[in-house]
Amino acid sequence: MSVLIFIELDNGSIKKTSLETVAYGAKVAAQVNGKAVVLAIGDASSAELEKAGHYGAEKVLHAAGEKLAHENSLAYADVLVQASAQEQSQIIVLPKSGLGDAIAARAAARLKAGVVSGVTALPETEGTFKVTRSIFTGKAFATTEIKSEIKFLVVRKNAIEIDEAGLNTAGATIEPFSPALRDADFQANVVDVEKASGELSLTEAEIIVSGGRGMKGPEHWQALLDLASALGAATGCSKPVSDLDWRPHHEHIGQTGIKVAPNLYIACGISGAIQHLAGVNGSKCIVVINKDPEAPFFKSADYGVVGDVFEILPRLTAAAKAIR
Amino acid sequence: MKILVCITNVPDTTSKITFTDNNTRLNKAGVQYIIGPYDDYALARGVELKEKTGGTLTVLHVGEADAEPQIRKALAIGADDAIRINAEPLDSYFTAVQIAAIAREENYDLILMGRESIDYNSGVVHGMVGEMLGINSYSPVMKLELEGSTATITREIDGGKEILKANLPLVLGCQEPIAEWKIPNMRGIMTARTKPLKVVEPVATEEMSAPVAYSLPAPKGACKMIPAAEAETLIRLLQTEAKVL
């Protein structure tokens, strides 16, 4: 019996959120006396994949090759099904992301398994198998019982605390994995991929500086970008800002945009509509800067400053530079 | 072109969520229900493609009778007919089995739905339906064009987008800006009243998972206000007190 953990790679590196998924899966494996096995699909060096061992994995199955180099949820799901058969996996853990959900969906349908997506804590494994998930976009939680023999858990960021000082020193053993690939999974033809290069991804970022309509126009964004750069933060925006094309759509955070869960979220000139809060309520610490003391966002914030963002941002940038 | 659009019936995004019966059921009192916002985008694009190709559009809902105003709204927006599977959808696998059972008989060219429902936020039903039908599924789709039996799809990926061409039939999870939400006009509302709405009982399937209890997040402590004149102290507090820098 094993716990199979799918990890996402980005340019040959394991995504930070996926290392968290490994730590989560290893803890579940310890709870059920199983083996923690990682599945990595795509190109990565052995030295990089060994890192999964520091987070508790015993072994990494590595499926690489030209056909698997590009993200393909159909093929990846098929590879995962084959890996789970080889490893006799009863619990399959994936990171909460577009790819994680897509693979879980296809693989679970094939294996006739229950999926719980948006998991926020370790499961109860004594007696009935129960796990808690986030629902209503962070407004509530549901404890869900999974009854199927094979169980899929799609895990949110910050579901467990990682003790960076207590990591294992041993790396994981790497085992090449050569699945049979089906032509049907490669029927679609990827014509183009547009990716903002060098930008810190919002879902991976530990700090996010985000702007709303109070920023008054795209030409004023530099002050916000300066603070982000001083803090090593990614930048986001509210829905009106992406609707007005002040910022690209992939920066839109909220109910219908990206959901983020950084350690620190700094909102500049965002009033805090409930749809925006839905995208940020997984954040550990929220700072709100707004000239309107009645802005609803202050109710959900940990720290607030009432004032002119254009006056405050450069001062925060200077203070941040001083400590870095 | 035969198009199926699956819609969810969910509390409005501004709803306050509470639970009853010892935290085992959602408290529906005073909650305004809407078509899932992502499903609404799927529906809008579905109507545009139906009009462009001269096809048909069926709207499908897995849920109880209280969803009928939302189903009628979908008919008013432009669906030709509707099917309601009479069951409470509490598990993604269950919901996917029901959609796949209908789709197997009707052979749709295109099955559209939102990228996720805004109640359970799973985002797995489209993938499951695709797998059950043995056809490809993609999500989240921001743009969809058809040329004969080839779809050109723009998907959002981490930090950017991917454009791909795939052959029908397909199952797609949709999000903005695939189309603008449509508001029903008076004529639509009138004709929707007489459009067929078929209620069918669910097919039997194993129960894979079930929610057993609900809870609310712990209340947030008070926001610490920092005078604008001392904004710099914020950085120090984030470092020493909140320990997030």
Contacts between the chains, C-beta under 8 A, distances in Angstrom:
chain1	res1	chain2	res2	distance
A	10	B	158	7.6
A	71	B	157	7.0
A	71	B	162	7.9
A	73	B	127	7.2
A	73	B	137	7.9
A	73	B	138	7.9
A	74	B	136	6.1
A	74	B	137	7.6
A	77	B	127	7.8
A	77	B	131	7.5
A	97	B	158	7.1
A	98	B	123	7.6
A	98	B	139	6.8
A	98	B	140	6.3
A	98	B	156	7.2
A	98	B	157	6.9
A	98	B	158	7.4
A	101	B	116	8.0
A	101	B	122	7.0
A	101	B	123	4.4
A	101	B	124	5.4
A	101	B	127	7.1
A	101	B	139	7.9
A	102	B	124	7.9
A	102	B	127	5.2
A	102	B	137	7.4
A	102	B	139	6.3
A	104	B	124	6.0
A	104	B	127	7.6
A	105	B	92	7.6
A	105	B	123	7.8
A	105	B	124	3.7
A	105	B	125	7.4
A	105	B	126	7.1
A	105	B	127	2.6
A	105	B	128	4.8
A	105	B	130	7.8
A	105	B	131	7.0
A	105	B	137	7.5
A	106	B	127	4.9
A	106	B	128	7.2
A	106	B	130	6.7
A	106	B	131	4.4
A	106	B	137	7.1
A	108	B	93	6.9
A	108	B	124	7.3
A	108	B	128	6.7
A	109	B	93	7.2
A	109	B	96	6.5
A	109	B	127	7.2
A	109	B	128	4.1
A	109	B	129	8.0
A	109	B	131	3.7
A	109	B	132	5.4
A	110	B	131	5.7
A	112	B	93	7.9
A	112	B	206	7.2
A	112	B	208	7.7
A	113	B	93	7.7
A	113	B	208	6.6
A	114	B	91	6.8
A	114	B	93	6.1
A	114	B	208	3.2
A	114	B	209	3.8
A	115	B	92	5.8
A	115	B	93	6.9
A	115	B	122	7.0
A	115	B	124	5.4
A	115	B	208	7.6
A	115	B	209	7.4
A	116	B	209	6.1
A	117	B	92	7.6
A	117	B	120	7.8
A	117	B	121	7.2
A	117	B	122	4.1
A	117	B	123	6.6
A	117	B	124	5.8
A	118	B	120	7.8
A	118	B	121	5.5
A	118	B	122	6.8
A	130	B	212	6.6
A	132	B	215	7.9
A	133	B	120	8.0
A	134	B	121	7.0
A	135	B	119	6.4
A	135	B	120	5.5
A	135	B	121	6.4
A	135	B	214	7.7
A	136	B	11	7.3
A	136	B	17	4.9
A	136	B	118	7.2
A	136	B	119	5.9
A	136	B	121	7.6
A	137	B	13	7.9
A	137	B	118	6.0
A	137	B	121	5.9
A	138	B	217	7.5
A	139	B	17	4.6
A	139	B	216	7.7
A	139	B	217	7.6
A	140	B	17	4.9
A	140	B	19	7.5
A	140	B	214	5.9
A	140	B	215	6.8
A	140	B	216	5.5
A	140	B	217	7.3
A	141	B	214	6.8
A	141	B	215	4.8
A	141	B	216	7.5
A	141	B	217	7.2
A	142	B	120	7.7
A	142	B	211	4.4
A	142	B	213	7.4
A	142	B	214	5.3
A	142	B	215	8.0
A	143	B	211	7.0
A	143	B	212	5.5
A	143	B	213	4.5
A	143	B	214	7.5
A	143	B	215	7.4
A	144	B	209	5.3
A	144	B	210	6.8
A	144	B	211	5.0
A	144	B	212	6.8
A	145	B	209	6.4
A	145	B	210	5.5
A	145	B	211	7.9
A	145	B	212	5.1
A	146	B	208	6.9
A	146	B	209	4.7
A	147	B	206	7.7
A	147	B	207	5.9
A	147	B	208	6.1
A	147	B	209	6.4
A	147	B	210	7.2
A	148	B	206	7.3
A	148	B	208	4.6
A	148	B	209	7.3
A	154	B	122	7.8
A	154	B	124	7.8
A	184	B	136	7.8
A	187	B	136	6.5
A	187	B	166	6.5
A	187	B	167	6.4
A	188	B	136	6.3
A	188	B	138	7.6
A	188	B	164	4.8
A	188	B	165	6.6
A	188	B	166	3.8
A	189	B	164	6.3
A	189	B	165	4.7
A	189	B	166	7.4
A	190	B	162	6.2
A	190	B	163	7.3
A	190	B	164	4.8
A	191	B	152	7.6
A	191	B	163	4.8
A	191	B	164	6.2
A	191	B	165	5.9
A	192	B	162	7.3
A	192	B	163	4.3
A	193	B	157	7.3
A	193	B	160	6.9
A	193	B	161	7.6
A	193	B	162	5.0
A	193	B	163	7.6
A	194	B	160	4.9
A	194	B	161	5.2
A	194	B	162	7.8
A	194	B	163	7.8
A	195	B	157	7.2
A	195	B	159	5.5
A	195	B	160	3.6
A	196	B	159	5.2
A	196	B	160	5.6
A	199	B	159	5.9
A	201	B	158	5.3
A	201	B	159	4.9
A	202	B	159	7.7
A	203	B	158	6.3
A	207	B	244	7.4
A	207	B	245	7.7
A	231	B	245	7.1
A	249	B	142	7.5
A	249	B	156	7.7
A	249	B	177	7.1
A	250	B	156	6.6
A	250	B	159	6.1
A	250	B	160	6.2
A	250	B	161	7.4
A	255	B	13	5.5
A	255	B	37	7.3
A	255	B	118	6.8
A	256	B	37	5.8
A	256	B	38	7.0
A	256	B	175	6.7
A	256	B	176	6.0
A	263	B	244	4.5
A	264	B	238	6.5
A	264	B	242	7.5
A	264	B	244	4.2
A	264	B	245	7.0
A	274	B	13	6.4
A	274	B	14	5.1
A	275	B	13	5.2
A	275	B	14	7.7
A	278	B	13	7.1
A	281	B	217	7.5
A	284	B	242	8.0
A	284	B	244	6.4
A	285	B	238	7.0
A	285	B	242	4.7
A	285	B	244	4.7
A	287	B	234	6.7
A	287	B	238	7.2
A	288	B	223	7.3
A	298	B	223	5.1
A	298	B	225	7.8
A	299	B	220	7.4
A	299	B	223	7.0
A	300	B	220	6.0
A	300	B	223	7.9
A	301	B	223	4.4
A	302	B	220	7.9
A	302	B	221	7.5
A	302	B	223	6.4
A	302	B	224	6.6
A	302	B	242	6.6
A	303	B	223	6.7
A	303	B	224	5.1
A	303	B	225	7.9
A	303	B	226	6.3
A	303	B	234	6.0
A	303	B	237	6.5
A	303	B	238	7.3
A	303	B	242	7.4
A	304	B	223	4.7
A	304	B	224	7.1
A	304	B	225	5.0
A	304	B	226	7.0
A	305	B	225	7.4
A	305	B	226	5.1
A	305	B	227	7.8
A	305	B	228	5.8
A	305	B	231	5.5
A	305	B	234	6.4
A	306	B	225	7.0
A	306	B	228	6.3
A	307	B	228	3.1
A	307	B	231	7.0
A	308	B	228	7.4
A	311	B	228	7.4
A	312	B	228	6.3
A	312	B	231	4.8
A	315	B	231	5.2
A	315	B	232	5.7
A	316	B	231	6.1
A	316	B	232	7.2
A	316	B	234	6.5
A	316	B	235	6.2
A	318	B	232	7.6
A	319	B	231	7.8
A	319	B	232	4.2
A	319	B	234	7.6
A	319	B	235	4.0
A	319	B	236	7.6
A	320	B	235	5.4
A	320	B	245	7.7
A	322	B	235	7.9
A	323	B	235	6.3
A	323	B	236	7.7
A	323	B	239	6.1
A	323	B	245	7.0
